[in-house]
Each structure stands twice: as C-alpha cells, then as structure tokens.
Amino acid sequence: MVRKYLALFRANWELILEYRAGMVIWILANILPLVMMTVWLSLARSGPVGSYGAGDFVSYYLAILLVRQLTTVWVAWDLDREIRLGELSPKLLRPINPIHDHIALNLADKVFRILTVVPLIAAAALLVPGTRYATEPVHLAGFGISLAGAWAVRFLSQYCIGLLSFWITQSLALNEMWYAGLLMLGGVIAPLDLFPPGVKEWVPLLPFRYMLSLPVEILLGRLGSDALCRSLIIQAAWVIAWWGLYKVLWKKGVRRYGAVGA
C-alpha cells in the first residue's frame, strides 16, 4: 500500500507542478481570513473585543490562514465530475480504491503549499509585532494531531457529499451550503468564543469547529489540557463517523453506478 501511495503521489505531484500557476492563483484567492482580520482590527482599535486585542486578532487570523491552507480540499467537485461524466469507470478497474488517488492528490497539494505559501505565513507570524502562540510541547503536539484530524474531517465530509452525485445532480449545491457553514461556524467570520451566549454552547456539537477552529485554538493556547484532550476525542469521533458514512455511501453508490451501466 505504501508503494502504491508513493506512485500515486508522484503522479499527482507532477500534475500539481504542471498547473502550478493556476494553483498559486487559487491559493491566493483563499484569503478571506485576511479580510476578516482587517474588519476585527478596526473594531479593536477602541479596545479589546471580548478577550481579543489587536495582537490576538492578528495571531488568530494568521493561524486560521495557515490551517485553511493545510486543510483545504476540493474532492466533492472531482467526484461530481467523475460520476457524471463516467470518468470513475476506469478507476474502478484498478486494484486500488479511488479514494486513495484523491488522498494522494490532496497530499501532493499540501506539499506544494508547504513549500510555497506556508513559509510566507510563518514569516508573517514571526515578524508582525504582537503575535503570540503557544510553544509548550503539549500544545504543539495537540496542534499537529488536530491539524491532521481537521483535514480528515473536511476531506471525508466533502467526499460523502461528492458521493451523493450517484443519486442527485445537485451535490455541489449541498457542498456550497456546507462550505458556508464552515465559514460561519468554523471560525473564519469570527472566533467561536466571541459568539453570543446560547450559540457558542451548541457550536462545539457540530463538525465545523473540528474542521478549522480547533487547531487554531490549540496553537493560541486557549485550551487547557483537559479541554484539549476532550476536543481531540470529539474530533476523532467525527473522523470515525464520516469514515463510516463514506463506506456506506461508496458501497451503495458503486452498486447503483454499475446498475445503470456507467
């Protein structure tokens, strides 16, 4: 399996490099956190907003930008196209499940981002005055684990949405609604702890926090050890839940796909 992943990774890495100009444009378009940082900084000029001062907002949104770059996925669009146009058929003849090809493409994309965009974000985080991040081993380890978990939740949830193309023609509309939920409830529009009472209590029950906000909260040192461990357990539960749903949708969807002669 490792050898197959390396082969898939090399093929997809070459694809990333072939379209690197488009990739850079697409990456730079993903800068909503910088826009929101400007908005919140203007509000913080007259004093802290909740527990966030100007430096806290800069730290927060640079971290949001970093996590978004390392967890972005687009597999719902790929699956929608492959299912509608019959491009999935030759992949089903291979000895490896197509999900591994999609995973390899995403990993190749992340390596490209680490080499191109992440150093710029890291430099800004180090050079901009007033930024603060947790450096304790428990927070750094928690950040790494939660970052991988955030990518897994985003990838698997979007994969499940893409698989709905076996049955419906509007799966991408559902994906856009899902993405809007991530922007609103994942921490892009505002830090979750600035949400009004009655809202921020139930937001942690939804998957969006574990797709984006959680790694940022850990990196900023806003979670104690108990809360950190509890949050990672909930995130892992979401990964398992989405994986289980993927298995069900894939099995039933491929059966339907073959039945209609695609």
C-alpha positions as CSV (number, residue, x, y, z in Angstrom):
1,M,0.0,0.0,0.0
2,V,2.9,2.4,0.8
3,R,4.4,1.7,-2.6
4,K,1.1,2.4,-4.3
5,Y,0.7,5.7,-2.4
6,L,4.2,6.8,-3.5
7,A,3.3,6.1,-7.1
8,L,0.0,8.0,-6.8
9,F,1.8,10.8,-5.0
10,R,4.4,11.2,-7.7
11,A,1.8,11.2,-10.5
12,N,-0.3,13.8,-8.7
13,W,2.8,15.9,-7.7
14,E,3.7,16.1,-11.4
15,L,0.1,17.3,-12.1
16,I,0.3,19.9,-9.4
17,L,3.6,21.2,-10.9
18,E,2.1,21.2,-14.4
19,Y,-0.7,23.5,-13.3
20,R,1.3,25.4,-10.6
21,A,0.3,28.9,-11.9
22,G,-3.4,28.1,-11.5
23,M,-2.7,26.6,-8.1
24,V,-1.0,29.7,-6.9
25,I,-3.9,31.9,-8.1
26,W,-6.4,29.5,-6.4
27,I,-4.4,29.6,-3.2
28,L,-4.1,33.4,-3.2
29,A,-7.9,33.6,-3.7
30,N,-8.3,31.8,-0.4
31,I,-7.6,34.9,1.7
32,L,-10.9,35.6,3.4
33,P,-9.2,35.3,6.8
34,L,-7.1,38.4,5.9
35,V,-10.3,40.3,5.1
36,M,-11.9,39.4,8.3
37,M,-8.7,40.2,10.2
38,T,-8.9,43.8,8.9
39,V,-12.6,44.0,10.0
40,W,-11.9,42.9,13.5
41,L,-8.7,45.0,13.8
42,S,-10.8,48.1,13.0
43,L,-13.3,47.1,15.8
44,A,-10.4,46.5,18.2
45,R,-8.9,50.0,17.8
46,S,-11.1,51.4,20.6
47,G,-10.3,48.5,23.0
48,P,-10.4,44.7,23.3
49,V,-13.3,42.8,21.8
50,G,-14.1,40.1,24.4
51,S,-10.8,38.5,25.2
52,Y,-9.2,39.6,21.9
53,G,-6.9,42.6,21.5
54,A,-5.4,43.7,18.2
55,G,-2.4,41.4,18.6
56,D,-4.7,38.5,19.4
57,F,-6.8,39.0,16.2
58,V,-3.6,39.1,14.1
59,S,-2.4,35.9,15.7
60,Y,-5.8,34.3,15.3
61,Y,-6.3,35.1,11.6
62,L,-2.7,34.2,10.6
63,A,-3.3,30.8,12.3
64,I,-6.7,30.5,10.5
65,L,-5.0,31.3,7.2
66,L,-2.3,28.6,7.9
67,V,-4.8,25.9,8.9
68,R,-7.0,26.7,5.9
69,Q,-4.1,26.3,3.5
70,L,-3.2,22.9,5.0
71,T,-6.7,21.5,5.2
72,T,-8.4,22.8,2.0
73,V,-10.0,20.1,-0.1
74,W,-11.9,20.1,-3.3
75,V,-12.8,16.4,-3.7
76,A,-16.5,17.0,-4.0
77,W,-16.0,18.7,-7.3
78,D,-13.8,15.9,-8.6
79,L,-16.3,13.2,-7.6
80,D,-19.2,15.1,-9.1
81,R,-17.3,15.3,-12.4
82,E,-16.1,11.7,-12.4
83,I,-19.5,10.3,-11.6
84,R,-21.5,12.5,-14.1
85,L,-19.0,12.0,-17.0
86,G,-18.2,8.4,-16.4
87,E,-14.6,9.1,-15.5
88,L,-15.0,6.9,-12.5
89,S,-15.4,3.8,-14.6
90,P,-11.7,3.2,-15.4
91,K,-10.7,3.9,-11.8
92,L,-13.0,1.1,-10.7
93,L,-11.0,-1.3,-12.8
94,R,-7.8,-0.5,-10.8
95,P,-6.7,-2.7,-7.9
96,I,-6.8,0.3,-5.5
97,N,-9.9,2.2,-4.3
98,P,-10.2,5.6,-6.0
99,I,-10.3,7.3,-2.6
100,H,-6.5,6.7,-2.3
101,D,-5.9,8.6,-5.6
102,H,-7.9,11.5,-4.2
103,I,-5.9,11.4,-0.9
104,A,-2.6,11.3,-2.8
105,L,-3.6,14.3,-4.9
106,N,-4.5,16.2,-1.7
107,L,-1.2,15.3,-0.1
108,A,0.7,16.4,-3.1
109,D,-1.2,19.7,-3.0
110,K,-0.3,20.1,0.7
111,V,3.4,19.6,0.0
112,F,3.2,22.3,-2.7
113,R,1.5,24.7,-0.2
114,I,4.1,23.9,2.5
115,L,6.9,24.8,0.0
116,T,5.3,28.0,-1.3
117,V,2.7,29.6,0.9
118,V,3.3,28.3,4.4
119,P,6.7,29.9,4.8
120,L,5.2,33.3,4.0
121,I,2.5,32.9,6.7
122,A,5.1,31.6,9.2
123,A,7.3,34.6,8.4
124,A,4.4,37.0,9.0
125,A,3.6,35.3,12.3
126,L,7.1,35.7,13.5
127,L,7.7,39.2,12.2
128,V,4.4,41.0,12.9
129,P,4.6,42.7,16.4
130,G,2.2,41.4,19.0
131,T,1.6,37.9,17.7
132,R,1.6,35.2,20.3
133,Y,1.5,31.4,20.0
134,A,1.7,28.5,22.4
135,T,5.1,26.8,22.4
136,E,4.6,24.2,25.1
137,P,5.1,20.6,23.8
138,V,1.5,19.6,24.7
139,H,0.1,22.4,22.6
140,L,2.4,21.8,19.7
141,A,1.7,18.1,19.7
142,G,-2.1,18.8,20.0
143,F,-1.9,21.3,17.1
144,G,-0.2,18.7,14.9
145,I,-2.8,16.0,15.8
146,S,-5.7,18.3,15.4
147,L,-4.4,19.6,12.1
148,A,-4.4,16.1,10.7
149,G,-7.8,15.5,12.2
150,A,-9.2,18.7,10.7
151,W,-8.0,17.7,7.2
152,A,-9.6,14.2,7.7
153,V,-13.0,15.6,8.8
154,R,-13.0,18.1,5.9
155,F,-11.9,15.5,3.3
156,L,-14.3,12.8,4.4
157,S,-17.3,15.1,4.9
158,Q,-16.7,16.5,1.4
159,Y,-16.1,13.0,0.0
160,C,-19.5,11.9,1.3
161,I,-21.1,15.0,-0.2
162,G,-19.4,14.2,-3.6
163,L,-20.7,10.6,-3.4
164,L,-24.3,11.9,-3.4
165,S,-23.7,12.5,-7.1
166,F,-24.6,8.8,-7.5
167,W,-28.2,9.8,-6.7
168,I,-28.7,13.5,-7.2
169,T,-27.5,16.2,-9.6
170,Q,-27.2,19.0,-7.1
171,S,-24.5,17.6,-4.8
172,L,-22.3,20.7,-5.4
173,A,-25.1,23.0,-4.2
174,L,-25.1,21.0,-1.0
175,N,-21.3,21.4,-0.8
176,E,-21.6,25.2,-1.2
177,M,-24.1,25.2,1.7
178,W,-21.6,23.0,3.7
179,Y,-18.8,25.5,2.9
180,A,-21.0,28.4,4.1
181,G,-21.5,26.6,7.3
182,L,-17.7,26.2,7.7
183,L,-17.2,29.9,7.2
184,M,-19.8,30.9,9.7
185,L,-19.3,28.2,12.3
186,G,-15.7,27.1,11.8
187,G,-14.1,30.3,13.0
188,V,-13.5,32.3,9.8
189,I,-16.0,35.0,10.2
190,A,-15.3,35.3,13.9
191,P,-13.6,33.4,16.7
192,L,-16.0,31.0,18.2
193,D,-15.6,32.2,21.7
194,L,-16.9,35.6,20.6
195,F,-20.2,34.1,19.6
196,P,-23.2,35.2,21.7
197,P,-24.4,33.1,24.6
198,G,-26.9,30.5,23.5
199,V,-25.0,30.0,20.3
200,K,-21.4,29.2,21.3
201,E,-22.7,26.5,23.6
202,W,-24.0,24.3,20.7
203,V,-21.4,25.2,18.1
204,P,-18.9,22.6,19.5
205,L,-21.5,19.9,18.9
206,L,-21.3,20.5,15.1
207,P,-18.4,19.2,13.0
208,F,-17.3,22.7,11.7
209,R,-15.2,23.6,14.7
210,Y,-13.2,20.4,14.3
211,M,-12.5,21.2,10.6
212,L,-10.8,24.6,11.2
213,S,-11.1,26.3,14.6
214,L,-9.8,23.6,16.9
215,P,-6.2,23.6,15.6
216,V,-6.2,27.4,15.9
217,E,-7.5,27.4,19.5
218,I,-4.8,24.9,20.4
219,L,-2.0,26.9,18.7
220,L,-3.1,30.1,20.5
221,G,-3.0,28.3,23.9
222,R,-6.7,28.9,24.5
223,L,-7.4,25.3,25.7
224,G,-6.2,23.7,28.9
225,S,-5.0,20.1,28.9
226,D,-8.4,18.7,29.8
227,A,-10.3,20.7,27.2
228,L,-7.6,19.9,24.6
229,C,-7.9,16.1,25.1
230,R,-11.7,16.2,25.2
231,S,-11.8,18.2,21.9
232,L,-9.4,15.8,20.2
233,I,-11.6,12.9,21.2
234,I,-14.6,14.6,19.8
235,Q,-12.7,15.3,16.6
236,A,-11.6,11.7,16.3
237,A,-15.3,10.6,16.7
238,W,-16.2,12.9,13.8
239,V,-13.5,11.3,11.7
240,I,-14.8,7.8,12.5
241,A,-18.4,8.9,11.8
242,W,-17.6,10.3,8.4
243,W,-15.5,7.3,7.5
244,G,-18.4,5.0,8.4
245,L,-20.8,7.1,6.3
246,Y,-18.3,7.1,3.4
247,K,-18.1,3.2,3.5
248,V,-21.9,3.0,3.3
249,L,-22.3,5.6,0.5
250,W,-19.5,4.1,-1.5
251,K,-20.8,0.6,-1.4
252,K,-24.4,1.6,-2.3
253,G,-23.3,4.2,-4.8
254,V,-21.0,1.9,-6.8
255,R,-23.7,-0.7,-6.9
256,R,-26.1,1.9,-8.4
257,Y,-23.4,3.2,-10.7
258,G,-22.8,-0.2,-12.2
259,A,-26.5,-1.0,-12.4
260,V,-27.1,2.0,-14.8
261,G,-24.2,0.9,-17.0
262,A,-21.9,3.9,-16.4
